[in-house]
């Protein structure tokens, strides 16, 4: 019975490791909010070895975090305006970099506590969902600049 239990536990750990996605972040940066404002933006590049959805992003000192898509649109009178839209559960495709950068898709951070201006780094907690419905969380340290 003891041997059977050890085999069962070993198989359980091996099967859990097969479903763990490797998610790598680089260039993780949050802009310091402008004086008097409690809103800012953030950027990063993410690469995963599995298809994933970003389900949520949370952080101390930040009330709400969203990922926005951004595009320039021409108005009827020929002017260009910036159009931003919240992305619901953005998809991360296996092996394809997911890039958020200035002037393009980006993080929008709302209700930012003023204490963030005196820190150099902040940790954001990402929750991902796999194709099988499994949830994966990862803490990512962002530089504040």
Residue frames relative to the residue before (quaternion, step in Angstrom):
aa qw qx qy qz dx dy dz
X 1.0000 0.0000 0.0000 0.0000 0.00 0.00 0.00
X 0.6452 0.5246 -0.3164 0.4566 3.56 1.00 -0.87
X 0.6518 0.5133 -0.3069 0.4663 3.59 0.99 -0.88
X 0.6352 0.5306 -0.3174 0.4629 3.60 1.01 -0.84
X 0.6516 0.5175 -0.3114 0.4589 3.59 0.97 -0.86
X 0.6531 0.5063 -0.3173 0.4653 3.60 0.97 -0.82
X 0.6398 0.5125 -0.3250 0.4717 3.59 0.98 -0.79
X 0.6567 0.5181 -0.3044 0.4557 3.57 0.92 -0.92
X 0.6616 0.4936 -0.3025 0.4767 3.59 0.93 -0.88
X 0.6385 0.5254 -0.3235 0.4601 3.61 0.99 -0.83
X 0.6615 0.4993 -0.3047 0.4694 3.59 0.93 -0.86
X 0.6233 0.5421 -0.3323 0.4552 3.56 1.03 -0.79
X 0.6788 0.4776 -0.2935 0.4743 3.60 0.89 -0.89
X 0.6410 0.5177 -0.3273 0.4626 3.59 0.98 -0.78
X 0.6740 0.4857 -0.3071 0.4643 3.59 0.92 -0.83
X 0.6336 0.5173 -0.3442 0.4610 3.61 1.01 -0.68
X 0.6518 0.5186 -0.3234 0.4491 3.60 0.99 -0.76
X 0.6101 0.5642 -0.3555 0.4278 3.61 1.08 -0.62
X 0.7376 0.4145 -0.2291 0.4813 3.60 1.09 -0.61
X 0.5180 0.6369 -0.4294 0.3765 3.61 1.22 -0.05
X 0.2899 -0.7629 0.5573 0.1528 3.54 -0.69 1.09
X 0.2963 -0.7058 0.6074 0.2124 3.53 -1.16 0.63
X 0.0327 -0.7982 0.5998 -0.0450 3.54 -0.61 1.19
X 0.0777 -0.8115 0.5792 0.0026 3.58 -0.66 1.15
X 0.1749 -0.7705 0.6091 0.0695 3.55 -0.92 1.03
X 0.0318 0.7661 -0.6418 -0.0101 3.55 -1.19 0.61
X 0.8267 0.2309 -0.1827 0.4794 3.55 -1.33 0.38
X 0.2505 0.7895 -0.5166 0.2168 3.59 1.03 0.82
X 0.1499 0.8038 -0.5456 0.1839 3.57 -0.41 1.29
X 0.1053 -0.7484 0.6516 0.0652 3.55 -1.11 0.79
X 0.3976 -0.7061 0.5345 0.2403 3.56 -0.93 0.93
X 0.4931 -0.6172 0.5192 0.3261 3.56 -1.11 0.70
X 0.4840 -0.6622 0.4685 0.3284 3.63 -0.82 0.87
X 0.5285 -0.6035 0.4888 0.3429 3.56 -1.14 0.64
X 0.6463 -0.5415 0.3588 0.4004 3.61 -1.08 0.66
X 0.8217 0.2308 -0.1991 0.4815 3.55 -0.95 0.97
X 0.6757 0.4623 -0.2978 0.4910 3.61 1.24 -0.11
X 0.2139 -0.7707 0.5839 0.1389 3.59 -1.16 0.55
X 0.5880 0.5051 -0.3690 0.5128 3.55 1.12 0.80
X 0.1062 0.7860 -0.6040 0.0773 3.58 -1.06 0.72
X 0.4074 -0.6984 0.5308 0.2540 3.55 -1.31 -0.11
X 0.1498 -0.7772 0.6062 0.0779 3.52 -1.32 0.36
X 0.1933 -0.7867 0.5840 0.0526 3.51 -1.27 0.54
X 0.1492 0.7690 -0.6168 0.0770 3.57 -1.24 0.48
X 0.2618 -0.6863 0.6382 0.2308 3.51 -1.42 0.08
X 0.1025 -0.7943 0.5988 0.0057 3.54 -0.92 0.99
X 0.0225 -0.7733 0.6337 0.0004 3.56 -1.06 0.81
X 0.0649 -0.8110 0.5812 -0.0129 3.57 -0.83 1.04
X 0.3847 -0.7067 0.5405 0.2456 3.55 -1.19 0.56
X 0.7070 0.3195 -0.2486 0.5799 3.60 1.32 0.31
X 0.5147 -0.5695 0.5213 0.3729 3.57 -1.27 0.33
X 0.0410 0.8035 -0.5884 0.0801 3.59 -0.84 0.99
X 0.2622 -0.6907 0.6370 0.2201 3.52 -1.39 0.23
X 0.3444 -0.6797 0.5933 0.2597 3.58 -1.07 0.67
X 0.1987 -0.8167 0.5361 0.0786 3.58 -0.49 1.21
X 0.7982 -0.1263 0.0906 0.5820 3.61 1.01 -0.72
X 0.1253 -0.7341 0.6608 0.0932 3.50 -1.38 0.41
X 0.0180 0.8094 -0.5840 0.0585 3.58 -0.81 1.03
X 0.0397 0.7875 -0.6146 0.0218 3.55 -1.24 0.47
X 0.5126 -0.5663 0.5357 0.3601 3.51 -1.25 0.52
X 0.8029 0.2813 -0.2426 0.4662 3.58 -1.15 0.66
X 0.7230 0.3331 -0.2412 0.5551 3.62 1.26 0.03
X 0.3998 -0.7604 0.4672 0.2090 3.57 -0.67 1.13
X 0.8091 -0.0453 0.0832 0.5799 3.58 0.90 -0.91
X 0.0875 -0.7834 0.6151 0.0186 3.56 -1.02 0.90
X 0.0097 -0.7858 0.6174 -0.0348 3.54 -0.90 1.02
X 0.3220 -0.6768 0.6089 0.2599 3.52 -1.32 0.29
X 0.1352 -0.8063 0.5751 0.0310 3.55 -0.81 1.07
X 0.2921 -0.6798 0.6403 0.2065 3.48 -1.23 0.65
X 0.1005 -0.8074 0.5809 0.0221 3.58 -0.99 0.78
X 0.0709 0.7777 -0.6206 0.0706 3.53 -0.98 0.89
X 0.3958 -0.6757 0.5628 0.2647 3.54 -1.22 0.56
X 0.0905 -0.7931 0.6022 0.0101 3.58 -0.89 1.03
X 0.3707 -0.7054 0.5573 0.2331 3.55 -1.13 0.70
X 0.3550 -0.7146 0.5643 0.2119 3.52 -1.01 0.88
X 0.7139 -0.4458 0.3218 0.4337 3.59 -1.31 0.19
X 0.7237 0.4145 -0.2503 0.4918 3.61 1.09 -0.65
X 0.6470 -0.5854 0.2981 0.3871 3.60 1.26 0.40
X 0.5163 0.6264 -0.4322 0.3929 3.61 1.24 0.02
X 0.3392 -0.7139 0.5680 0.2293 3.56 -1.17 0.57
X 0.0464 -0.7813 0.6223 0.0122 3.56 -0.98 0.92
X 0.4633 -0.6579 0.5228 0.2813 3.51 -1.22 0.62
X 0.0853 -0.7904 0.6059 0.0300 3.57 -0.86 0.97
X 0.0641 -0.8029 0.5926 -0.0067 3.57 -0.64 1.19
X 0.0268 -0.7796 0.6257 -0.0063 3.54 -1.11 0.79
X 0.4828 -0.6434 0.5149 0.2964 3.54 -1.08 0.79
X 0.2862 -0.7314 0.5944 0.1728 3.56 -1.01 0.88
X 0.2668 -0.7593 0.5748 0.1481 3.59 -0.77 1.03
X 0.8457 -0.1223 0.0416 0.5178 3.59 -0.69 1.12
X 0.0757 -0.8352 0.5437 0.0325 3.60 0.55 1.12
X 0.3812 -0.7320 0.5261 0.2052 3.55 -1.03 0.87
X 0.1852 -0.7311 0.6498 0.0947 3.51 -1.05 0.94
X 0.2053 -0.7941 0.5631 0.1009 3.60 -0.57 1.13
X 0.5990 -0.5931 0.4176 0.3391 3.54 -1.01 0.93
X 0.8679 0.1183 -0.1084 0.4702 3.55 -0.87 1.07
X 0.6474 0.4898 -0.3221 0.4871 3.60 1.28 -0.02
X 0.4217 -0.7148 0.4837 0.2781 3.64 -0.59 1.05
X 0.2116 -0.7176 0.6526 0.1205 3.55 -1.07 0.90
X 0.0439 -0.8477 0.5263 -0.0491 3.56 -0.27 1.31
X 0.0650 -0.7390 0.6701 0.0255 3.54 -0.98 0.99
X 0.1136 0.8081 -0.5619 0.1357 3.59 -0.67 1.11
X 0.6601 -0.4985 0.3671 0.4255 3.59 -1.21 0.38
X 0.8135 0.2427 -0.2048 0.4872 3.56 -1.06 0.84
X 0.7254 0.3177 -0.2031 0.5758 3.56 1.30 0.20
X 0.7725 -0.2208 0.2089 0.5575 3.59 -1.09 -0.63
X 0.0438 0.8165 -0.5647 0.1120 3.58 -0.98 0.86
X 0.5142 -0.5606 0.5282 0.3772 3.54 -1.38 0.08
X 0.1383 -0.7297 0.6584 0.1221 3.57 -1.15 0.67
X 0.1167 -0.7952 0.5946 0.0224 3.54 -0.77 1.08
X 0.1127 -0.8106 0.5747 -0.0026 3.56 -0.67 1.19
X 0.8219 0.2057 -0.1658 0.5046 3.55 -1.28 0.49
X 0.1875 0.8035 -0.5313 0.1922 3.54 0.94 1.00
X 0.4146 -0.7062 0.5241 0.2340 3.56 -0.79 1.08
X 0.5468 -0.6528 0.4198 0.3140 3.59 -0.94 0.90
X 0.5415 0.6286 -0.3992 0.3903 3.63 1.19 -0.39
X 0.5419 0.6432 -0.3984 0.3661 3.59 1.16 -0.48
X 0.6069 0.5848 -0.3478 0.4108 3.59 1.11 -0.64
X 0.7120 0.4359 -0.2597 0.4853 3.60 1.14 -0.51
X 0.6293 0.5071 -0.3528 0.4716 3.61 1.22 0.10
X 0.4126 -0.7071 0.5222 0.2388 3.56 -1.22 0.46
X 0.7916 0.1336 -0.0449 0.5946 3.58 1.21 -0.53
X 0.0341 -0.7700 0.6362 0.0345 3.55 -1.26 0.49
X 0.3451 -0.7370 0.5482 0.1930 3.56 -1.09 0.76
X 0.1391 -0.7596 0.6322 0.0630 3.55 -0.94 0.99
X 0.2697 -0.7590 0.5759 0.1396 3.56 -0.97 0.91
X 0.1511 -0.7901 0.5928 0.0393 3.56 -0.59 1.23
X 0.1099 -0.7519 0.6453 0.0789 3.55 -1.08 0.80
X 0.1223 -0.7941 0.5954 0.0069 3.52 -0.79 1.17
X 0.2012 -0.7431 0.6203 0.1500 3.54 -1.27 0.47
X 0.3399 -0.7440 0.5436 0.1885 3.57 -0.92 0.96
X 0.7129 -0.4299 0.3387 0.4384 3.57 -1.33 0.06
X 0.7022 0.4603 -0.2563 0.4790 3.56 1.14 -0.65
X 0.5850 -0.6017 0.3626 0.4053 3.59 1.28 0.01
X 0.4607 0.6683 -0.4569 0.3639 3.59 1.27 0.03
X 0.2960 -0.7434 0.5746 0.1720 3.56 -1.10 0.75
X 0.0910 -0.7663 0.6358 0.0159 3.51 -1.07 0.87
X 0.1095 -0.7844 0.6055 0.0779 3.59 -0.90 0.85
X 0.0139 -0.7855 0.6186 -0.0115 3.52 -1.12 0.70
X 0.2859 -0.7342 0.5942 0.1617 3.53 -0.95 0.96
X 0.0769 -0.7964 0.5998 -0.0086 3.55 -0.88 1.02
X 0.2990 -0.7507 0.5660 0.1634 3.56 -0.83 1.04
X 0.1483 -0.7815 0.6048 0.0380 3.55 -0.80 1.13
X 0.3947 -0.6559 0.5845 0.2689 3.56 -1.12 0.72
X 0.2385 -0.7319 0.6171 0.1632 3.56 -1.18 0.62
X 0.0668 0.8079 -0.5761 0.1045 3.53 -0.71 1.11
